Amino acid sequence: MNFAMPCLTDTSINLQASYQVAINENPANQRSTAAARKKRAAGNHAHFWAPGRTLRIAFVSGDQAFKDAVIAAASAWQPHINLLLEFVEGSAGEIRISSTPGVYWSAIGTNALLIEEGPTMHLSPDLHAPAIFAASVLHEFGHALGAEHEHLHPESNIPWNKAAVYAAHGVAADADEDDYARRAVDERYFNLLDASQFDYSPYDPQSIMHYPVRQDWTLGDFRIDLNRVLSEKDKASMAKAYPHPVAQSA
């Protein structure tokens, strides 16, 4: 099985600021479900950009081979969204990419607007493994477009062997729930998204947004290999988030 490097998560975002910037960008980010109407909490929102807009994508570091590989991979999203992904010269853009060895990370959608300086996305220049690199780029661009991790889907029901996952990440066997290392693993693998705050379609183990799942990290023979291309649900979900205008009949 091939594994991409798990992307890092950022739990330090100010929820109120995240909510405000998301709603200002796209009012549809305010959830319209019954549960959401009952509680307009700051964290109860999506992070999608306004459909029809241009997203400028700049590189703050990286050689030409890195840039070309990123552009080629990320462009697979373009046919499925009503956004223009415009790769620009210079370092000014809504999405700013850094070539950072050993790191994969992206701000979630409109949260990038909270990062006033520096990169909003880090990609490790692992060009020696082009298929895995391309899958990682697709994954991080999914985050940049507003997608969350699919393995944290409320209905994923992955039979994790938590002790094995903790051990693989150096978490002490007797670590309590407040232990920093354990909390980091919980956030990355185990803490499912709140169904009342997540406008979701059925769970998709083939999603580009799903982590690979090692068999020795689960109970029984459950495993998921690295997903390397966009699934049909990935395409449909982004088409729903970024719809094209409905053609008017004459």
N, C-alpha and C positions, 0 to 999 in steps of 0.2 A: 504494500500500500504506500502511496506517496502522500506526504503531508505538506501542506503549506504552513508557513509560520502563522500561528494564531495572531489575529490583530489585537492590539491593545484597546482597552476601553477607557473612557474618560467619564468619571462620575463626579467631577468637580464643577460641572456647569451649573450656573445659577438658574434655578427652574423658572423664576419669574422673568428673568431677562430672556431665557430661551423661549418662553411662551410669547412674550411681547414681540420679539423679532420675527417669530414664525407667523403670528397673526397679521403683523404689518405687511409681511411679504405675501402671504396667501391666506385670506380669511377662511378658506375651506379647511385650514389646519385645525380650526376649532372643531372638536368632535361633534358630530350630530346624532350620535346614538342616544338612546333613552338614558343609559347610565351616565353619559357625559352631560346631558342636559340637567340632570339632578345635581351634578357637582362640577362646577367650572374651575377645577383646581389648576394651578399653574402647570403642573406636570401632565395634565390631561390634554395633550395636543399632538398633532403630527408635525413633521419638519420638512414638508415638501415645498419646493420652489413654486413660484407662480407659473402656471402653464403658459407657453408661448414666449417666454423670455429667453434671452441669451445668457448663458453661463460662460463667463470668461475663465479660461483655465490657463494658468501660468506656471512656469517652472522656476523655482528659486535656486535649484541646484540640479546637477546631473548632466552627463555628457549626451551627445546627440543620439547615440545608440539607445541609451536609456529612454530619452524622450520619444524616439520613434516607436519603441516597443510599447510604451505606455499609451500613446495615441492609437496605435493599431488595436490594442486590446480594448481600451475604453470605448472605442467607436462601435463596438457590438451593441451597446445600449441605444445608440442614436435612432435606429429605425422604430423603436418602441416607445418613444417619448415625444411629447410636444414641447421640446426644449431644443435650443441650438447649443451644442457643445462646441465652443469656439476656442481653440488652442491659440494663445496669443504670445507675442514676443514680450520680453520684459518680465517683471515680477508682480504686476498689478492684475489681480483677478479675484473673482468671488471664491474660486478654488485655487489654491497655491500649493504646488507639489514640491516636496523635498526628496532627493535621493539620500536615504538614510540607512546605511547597512544595518541589518538585523531588526528593522522596525517596519511593521505595517500598521497603519492607523489612519483614520479619517474622522473628522467632525461629521456628525449626523445632519445631513441636509442643511437647513437654514442656521444651524448652530455655527456654521462657518462664519456667519456674519458677526458673531461675537468675538472672533479672533481678528483684532485690528491689524496686527503685524505678524509677519512670519508665516510659516506653512500652515495650511488647514488639512494637509494630507501628507503622510510619510510613506514611501515605498522603498523597500530594500531592493537594490539593483542586482537581483539574482538572475542575470541574463544567461547564466550557464544552464539553467533549467527553464527554457522558454515557456513550456506548457503550464508549469506550476506558477511561474511569474505572471503569465496572462490571467490565470484563474484568480490570483491574488489581486491583480489590478481590477478585474471585474467586480470582485467582492468589495474592495474599498470604494470603487465608484458607486456601487449599490448603496453604501452608507452615505456617500456624498449626495446622492439623489434622495435620501430620506429613509432608506430601508434599514430595518433592525436585523438582528441575528435570527435566523430561522430556527436554530436549535433551541432558542428560548421561546419559541411559539407556545402559547398556553396549552396546546394539545399535543405537544411533541412526545411525551411519555417515554423518553429514552431511559432504559434500565441501567442507569449509571451505577458503577461500583465506586462509590464516592471515596472509600478508603484508598483504592488504587489510584484515583485521580489526584487525591491529596498527596499521596506518597510521591507520585511522579513530579509534583511541583514543589517538593521539599517542605510540605506542611507537616508539622509534628503530629504524631498520632494522637496526642492528648490536647491538641490546640482547641480552645473553645471558640464560640461563635464570634467573639470580638477580636480574635487574632487577625492581624493585618493580612498575612499570607493566605489564611483560610478564606477571609472575606473576598480577597481578590479572585480566588478560584471559584467561589460561589457566584460572584458577579459574572464571571466569564462563561461558566458552564451550567450552573444549577438554578439560578434565580429567574424563573420564568416571567415573561411579561404579564402584566395585570390584564386579564381578559376584559375588564370593564373600561380599560383605557387604551385598548389596542383594537383598531379596526382591521380585523384579520380575515383572510380567506383560509381554506383548509390547510393544514400542515403539509409541507412539501419537503420530503427528505432529499429531493434532487436539486433544491435551490442552490444557487451560487452563494447565497447568504448563510448556508449551513456549514458549520465546521465539520471536518472529517471526524469520525468517531471510532477510536481504536477498540478492537474487540476485547483487548485485555483491560480496558477501562469500563467494561460493561459486564452485566450479569448474563450468563448464557452466551449465545453466539451472535449477538447483535453487533453490527458494525456498519459504518457508512464510509465509503471511500471518498477521496477528494472529488468534488463536483467541479468540472473544468469549463463548463459552458453554461449559458443562461438556460434555465428550465422554461417550459411553457408557462408555468405559473409566474416566474420572474417577469417574463415579457408581459403577461396579462395584467399583473399587479401594477407595473409601471405605466402601462397604457391607461389604466384606470386612474392612477394618480395624476398623469399628465395627458389628459384627453385632447384630441384635436377638435376644433370647432365642428359642430354638426352642420353639414351642408344644407343651405336653405333651398327649398324647391321653388321653382319659378312660378 
